[in-house]
Each structure stands twice: as structure tokens, then as C-alpha cells.
Amino acid sequence: MYQWRKFEFFEEKYSGKVADDITGKIQCCSSGKGRIVLGCDDGSASLLDRGLKFNYGFQAHSSSVLFLQQLKQRNFLVTVGEDEQIPSQPPAVCLKIFDLDKMESEGTSTSSPDCIQILRIFTNQFPEAKITSFLVLEEAPPLLLIVIGLDNGSIYCIQGDIARERIKRFKLQVDNHSDKSQSSITGLGFRVDGQVLQLFAVTPNTVNLFNMHTQTPTRQTLDQIGSSVTSVGMTDRSEFIIGRPEAIYFYEVDGRGPCWAFEGEKKFLGWFRGYLLCVFADQRTGKNTFNIYDLKNRLIAHSIVVKEVSQMLCEWGNIILILEDKSTLCIGEKDMESKLDMLFKKNLYTVAINLVQSQQADAAATAEVLRKYGDHLYSKQDFDDAMAQYILTIGHLEPSYVIQKFLDAQRIHNLTNYLEKLHEKGLASKDHTTLLLNCYTKLKDVEKLNEFIKSEDGPGEQKFDVETAIRVCRAANYHEHAMFVAKKAGRHEWYLKILLEDLGRYEEALQYISSLELSQAGVTVKEYGKILIEHKPAETVDILMRLCTEESEPSRKGASSGAFISMLPSPIDFLNIFVHYPHALLEFLEKYTTKVKDSSAQVEIHNTLLELYLSHDLDFPSISQSNIDKGGNNLAQRPSKAVSNGKAISDKKDVNDDKGRQERRRKGLTLLKSAWPSELEQPLYDVDLAIILCEMNDFKEGLLFLYEKMKLYKEVIACYMQVHDHEGLIACCKRLGDSGKGGDPSLWADLLKYFGELGEDCSKEVKEILTYIERDDILPPIVVLQTLAKNPCLSLSVIKDYIARKLEYESQMIEEDRRAMEKYQEESTTMRKEIQDLRTNARIFQLSKCTACTFTLDLPAVHFMCMHSFHQRCLGDNEKECPECAPEYRAVLETKRSLEQSSKNPDQFFQLVKSSKDGFSVIADYFGRGIISKTSNEPTEAHRSNSASSGNDF
């Protein structure tokens, strides 16, 4: 004990005297609920507030208070004391329970808490003995367990709801020694572990443990040596403490634990925030000393010489000593910062570290102590030990603080060690990774570099920033290390970047891409495809074919072939890599379209193919087809032989280019036709783009096909007109101008207009055109004459026969119209006479049979003006029309109504006029049917009256 260092981690908060209101001798005390309760030999109990200020007191017992305890969960006070019953008899020992929340008046000026229960401790079954110890345990409220130790080795137990006197009494026997001084219960302690309840009991000879959770408590002897004084206590880990003159012993459920050889007679023991409190008599000086021990760090946190101590307790975060002369001493712990400052001034950094760790300070506080210790060692140039302390601060101390120190000191080995630990804990940034790798490269420590780069981490774990490591290794020409990191981390783009840009290993790059998954391979080819196409075009095209077709993953083929194809990359995604290599692109797309017939990107692929097929020249200035050999490899870097006859080579190249251009156009026309089958309304390419390409590249065959498929017949003949292909023009009109086959007859009119404005002799062609115009009656003769009159090279003989035939036909039509007019006039005259007759003359009905039933007509009968007669019974209710003539009449009315409705739809009228060969006949027909009538100037009422009278007359 005397070798332990002493520190002043505690300080005296205040001292003083117990209030004068407490006149008796203090025999017991208890704390809790922010108060201290003192019991005196005059039977009074006094309550003190913070600062030991007297709150109030009351008479708990008439004679004396022996023991008391304030409960933690409920504001109850349990006391054991003596109460005088009869003057001639000794006082009885009673147990009382006071409710401190309820006060009852004792007189005019005093009040006391309500005493809710009084029990006699000793009965016939539990004979009287001297009480040596007392302890209360709060079980589940309102249950209590009170244990009372006696000088005869017995322990009386009272369990239950004592306030309502629903209790159970039982006795525990420890020792039954004839000498009471050897069997007295000197200390008690409860140990609660979940549902397990145990009771420590000490006598001068033994230390015992009772298992209270069993139906019948069982006893277990932990030690054959006890304690004759009441210096016992419990730690916060439920360890039982016993003080003996030679040492302090700790006991657990399985027996004696550690002991501490603190000499001297132990008068009081306690436990406070992990510290051991001890008041003992110093054998050397004969004085009482109060020590506070930090057992973990093996130091004395506080030591003070005191007078005779009466009571020791803890409350308000302080330790309170009550002395025999009623003076008090309040001792409180200093804050952590003060304690550390004290240690730092003495350079006791190891003690400071142990202190913060033992008191479970936060990690930041611990790191700060370690930092100061590291700074201290650094100032002494003990760099290795300083770095050991700095490493312990990782995660709390800013790494730049440590790095800067060791950069200045040029301690690269220590710096490397720190950076390695930083990476192991996953707290390194990109800059830290850069610095560590630079340290390795400066030290040329390839072994360490290998260990760092190639260390085995858990799945998905990486202790450094991958991109930074690759970049640093690449800059230091450690390409293999950079490739290893990239491959391990799945950074395929970096792996290929090193292979292609730094090492130029194109074959290996292609093999690596082939080994990747579908999606990853597609991404890498998009990024590095330009380099691969430049150096290995044929192999790159093969790679793309495997990516974009089912060849890439044969194991995934099956019933869901269409779904699998939809998951594959599209060739359109890779067009940008062919920007300077159109021949390779053409080869790739042709192979793809041959292999895959139902791609989702068919339209885009066909558009691209059309652009390649129809372009005038595929060669770009950066590369020509002559630089690609039969295998598809680039020959631009190979030395070429000198050619003496440059003109011959140029001519040969022109011939080859022309053949290639014709072949591409043939393929382009084939694509235009095959991608627009007859069953589809729209082709599998962009029609507008195809037309633009054909026009830009003067591809007449493609234009004619597209115009014809789109039924743009006028544009088709315009193409022939531009090149003055008269035979082709007439042949085209024969094919496209036949209305019987869905053609457009108006093409002949356009053709006639073309020849009329041609300005050269085209009599043969005009005669053939007039044949079809006459056959389909496309144009009136006057229009034909006006059109052909514009060509001065045509004579009247060209159209003489046509005019004669048309005049003869017109004469026949006039004669037929004249005869129809005469017929309609006769019918109109007859109808007017009949109407006049109906208006002026009587009608005689001579039918003798009913028109409906053909039976003899009898009354009542109904006669209609149409000369039909019916029995009244043969007609329906309210029948006002002749059943025989009504349907015909209704048809006439419906026709009239539809005509009137047609007159309200001018769009239909103009559409008929526009589409008819002879618009005038349509107008005449509308006039003839009365649809178009002259606007009446008569008043509306008169018009209505006329209509009504006409109806009645009819």
C-alpha cells in the first residue's frame, strides 16, 4: 500500500457541524432521494437536505433508533428501534415503516410522516437477541425483504407486503456457537442477478452465502475466516467486501476473490464510482485515516487524516463522513480535466491513459491523452514510441497532425507504419494512399508494396482508394501492380487503360474483354473500342459480334431467345468507335444483320447501313481501305515500297472504287426493298432519311422505289421528267395511272402538260397519252387543246381524230339529255293535272272489298285518296295513313330529308366537285334534286303558310 502513488483526485467540498436541532447521539444513517436520514439514541429521526441543512425531524421511536434505511423506489423509511411499553419492563424492539410523502400533525408546530406499519421483531417463535446488522431489499413493489442479523448467529427474515401486514417470517441459521462473540452476524449483503437472489452473511469465523430464490434457502460456506467488526460493503459488480486487519477481501458467489493487503483495523468500508472507500486506524501513527483507492490503476486517489468517524455514506455525488463530535466532512471527486492536468504537469502520461481508460471516458478524451503522450515522446525524439501512441489515436486525431510531424522529421519508416495502420482501419483518404505508395516507391520496398497491394481482404472490402493506388503505381511505372489492383477491384476500365495506353498489349486486352460479363464487356468496348479498332479491327469486330449476338453466352440460350436478345447490347451503342473506320463498321453491321433478324434496333441499323451503302466515298483522310489487309489488320505502320508509275496505280484505284461503289448501291437497293415488305405499312428504316440519302448521293433507283412505295406517283414521274426519259415516263404512267389497279389517273394529265410544255416534236407520245385520257375520260377536250397549244412543234393532226371522237360523243350525250328532258316534262304535266283534279273534283270510291282483309267492305269503313279502302277494324288505332302507300311515301320523305341534310354539309359537296371528272355535272345534279335552291325573299310566315296549305292540299 505504501508503494502506491498518492494523488489528490478528490477535494473537500465543505465541512461543518450537524444542525443543533439534532441533540441525541447519531447511531445510524441512510441516504437516498436527495436526502440523508439520521437516527439518534433519543429515538428521533432527522432529515437533512443538500448541504446537510436540517429539513425536519420526528420521533420515530420512544427510546432509541438502532437501524434505519431509506428505500430507493418508494419514499418509505424503515426503522428498527426500541419503544418503552411499561416503565418496569425493558423496551420492546419494533420495526416501523414511515411514508415520507404523507405528513400528520403532532401538535401545533410539529409534524411527522405517517407511520403505515409497526411490527414486533421478536415473538415466541423468534426469541429475542441483540440485533447486530440490518438490511432491506426492495423486490417488486410493494414487496420487501427485510433481514435482521443477530448476535446468536441467526438471521430473521420478514418478506411480503409489510405495509398491509401480508408477510412471511422465516429464520436462517449461520453459526450456533456457544460463544456469542464467535457467532454474531457482523455483516449482510444482497446480490441480485436477474431472478437470482442471494444473501451474503459474515460472522467472526465464516463467510456464508444463502440462495434465497429457492423455496427453502440453502447455505454455502465461502470462507472459514470471517470478520469480527462490521466493516463490510458491496461493489457495483455485486462483489461482497470484507475488511480485516491484514487486508481487504472480495467475495463472489464461487468463493474468495482478490484481496488487497491494506494493513490496519478497518472501521468503515464503502464503494463509490469504482473507488474503494476505507476508514482505518493507522498502526504507526495511531490516527484514523480515510483513503480512497483506485484498484484498477493501483493508486491512492485521496488520503486524509480524520477524527473518530461515526458514519460514512454517499449522496449528491459526494462522500460524507460524520464524525463522533457531530462534525461533517464532504469530499467530492475532481473533474477529469483537473485530474489529467495534474498528471500532465508531472509527466505521468501512462497513469493518465490508464485513468481515462478505467473510468470509461469517451474515445475522444482518451485520444487526446494519447496525443499529448505522443507529443511528449516526440519532443524527446523517441520517434518509435511516439508513433506507437499516435497510432492508437487513429479515428479521433486528424491524420494530417501526425503526418506533418514525421514529414518534417524525415522519419519515413515511422510515417509508413502510421499510414499502413490508417489503411488497415479503413480511414485512409485518397491522399493518404498516394502518400503511402510514394513512401514505398521512394524506399523501393517492392516486398512491402506487394504486401499492401496484394493483401487478402474480405469480400467487398478494400483498405485503400483503388483509383488512387492505380494512378500512383502507374505514374511510378509499377504497371503490373496497378493492373493487379484494377483487376482485383473490378476496375476494368483502368486495367484496359494500362494495357492499351501504357503497354500496347492489344491481344491481351481483347482476351480480357472476352472474359468479362456481358454488361462490363460492353462498357469497356465503348470506352476503348477506338484504340482496338485502330490496331486490331478484325478481332474487335469479332468481339463485338460475340457481345451483340447469342454467341456471347451460349449457356443462356433457350426458350426465352427473344428475351435474351433484348438483354444484349445493341450495335448502335458502338457506332462511335468506328468514326474513322467506316469499312470496319460496314463489315460489322453486315455480319450482325446476317446473324440477327429481329433486333430491337433494326431501324437504326438499317439507317446506318443505308448511309454507308449510298455514300459516294467511304474513305476518310485519316485512313483508307488500302491500309487494311485481307485479315482486317492495319498496315499503315508497315513500310511501303516505292512505286514508279503512280498514274497506273491511281487508275487502278479509281476502277476499284467505282466497282465498290456500284456494289454498295446494289446492296443499298436490296436493303431498301427487303426492309419494306409488302405486308408492312412502314419500312424498317427511316423513310425521310432514306429519301435524303438517295437525293444527296443521286441514287435514282432508290428514289423511284421509295416514291412508288409511298404512293408519291407525281414524284416518281418527276424523276423521269428530270432526265427526259420519255419511254420510261409513259411506261411508268401505264403502271401507276391505272385506276382499276389503284393507280392515279391524274398522272396522264401531268404527263400531257409536260409534253405540252416540252417545246419539241413529241407527236407519237402525245397520241399514246390521248388514248388513255380518252379511255378514262380524264380531261375535257377544251383542256387538252389549251395544254397542247403551248407546244409550237405539235400540229392539229395530232389531236384531230381525238377531237372528232369527243365531238361525236358529246352530240350523243346531248341527244340523250334532250330525250330525258322531254320525258320528265311529260311526267310533270301529268302530275300537275292529277293534283288539280284532286283539288277541284270529287273522288268516287267504288271498292267493294277491304284492301287489307279482302272481305266485303261494310261500315264503318275508311277511304284514302289513293283509292284504297279498309274496314275500320282492320286499321290500327289512330291510323291516318294508308298502310299500302305509307312505306313508299315514307321512303320519299326520307330521301328528301337526306337531301336536305346533304345541303347542310358543304364539305361533302365540294369533295364531290373536286373528285369528279366533270364538276359541272355535280352542281347540275344538286340543282336538279332541289338541294341548292334560290333564296326566298318572302316573309317567313307567308312561307310557312304556303307550306302548310300545300301539305293540306296534297
Secondary structure, 3 states (H helix, E strand, C coil): CCCCEECCCEEEEEEEECCCCCCCCEEEEEEECCEEEEEECCCEEEEEECCCEEEEEEECCCCEEEEEEECCCCCEEEEEEEECCCCCCCCEEEEEEEEEEEEEECCCCCEEEEEEEEEECCCCCCCCCCEEEEEEEECCCCCEEEEEEECCCEEEEEEEEHHHCEEEEEEEECCCCCCHHHHCCCEEEEEEECCEEEEEEECCCCEEEEECCCCCCEEEEEECCCCCCCCEEECCCCCEEEECCCCEEEEECCEEEEEECCCCEEEEEEEECCEEEEEEECCCCCCEEEEEEECCCCEEEEEEEECCEEEEEEECCEEEEEECCCEEEEEEECCHHHHHHHHHHCCCHHHHHHHHHHCCCCHHHHHHHHHHHHHHHHHCCCHHHHHHHHHHCECCECHHHHHHHHHHCCCHHHHHHHHHHHHHCCCCCHHHHHHHHHHHHHHCCHHHHHHHHCCCCCCCCCCCCHHHHHHHHHHCCCHHHHHHHHHHCCCHHHHHHHHHHHHCCHHHHHHHHHHCCHHHHHHHHHHHHHHHHHHCHHHHHHHHHHHHCHHHCHHHCCCCHHHHHHHCCCHHHHHHHHCCCHHHHHHHHHHHHHHCCCCCCHHHHHHHHHHHHHCCCCCECCECHHHECCCCCECCCCCCCCCCCHHHHHHHHHHHHHHHHHHHHHHHHHHHHHCCCCCCCCCCCCHHHHHHHHHHCCCHHHHHHHHHHCCCHHHHHHHHHHHCCHHHHHHHHHHHCCHHHCCCCHHHHHHHHHHHCCCCCCHHHHHHHHHHHHHHCCCCHHHHHHHHCCCCCCCCHHHHHHHHHHHHHHHHHHHHHHHHHHHHHHHHHHHHHHHHHHHHCCCCCCCCECCCCCCECCCCEEECCCCCEEEHHHCCCCCCCCCCCHHHHHHHHHHHHHHHHHHCCHHHHHHHHHHCCCHHHHHHHHHHCCCCCCCCCCCHHHHHHHHHHHHHHC
